[in-house]
Amino acid sequence: MEIKRWYRKEYPNDIVGCDLNKEATFEGLAECIDNGEDIYEYIGVSDSIIRERLFVKLSELVGVNYEVIYQEWLVGGNCS
């Protein structure tokens, strides 16, 4: 699922969403977290609110609690 398309539909009034990487997907975001890579570089914006919203959606997609995604991002582990 493309992050930018989902985000713009879900949060149409957030103009920062226009700057999201159009190639980024939730699958790629999960891989980025798993590999300890810079997720802000991957998604194309350095906005913690957007990051939190994406983590919430990712947690729904992979069937885990948000806190699992967040902690894995902090330590760079396996979230999927």
C-alpha positions, 0 to 999 in steps of 0.5 A: 500500500502506497503511503502517500496515497493512503495518507492524503486520503486519510488526512487531506488537510495536512499539506505536509503529506504532499511532500511524502515520498510517492514511492514509499509503501508500508511494506518498505516502512516495515523493512526500514524499521527492521533494518534500523534505517532512517525512516524519515529519509524513507518517507520523505518528511521529518514530521513526528506527527506523520511518523506516528500516524504511519506507525499506527496504520502499520501496526494495524496492517501487521496486527500488533500494538502501536507500542511494538512498532514504536519500540522496534523503531527505537531499537531497530528490530523486527516488527513484522 
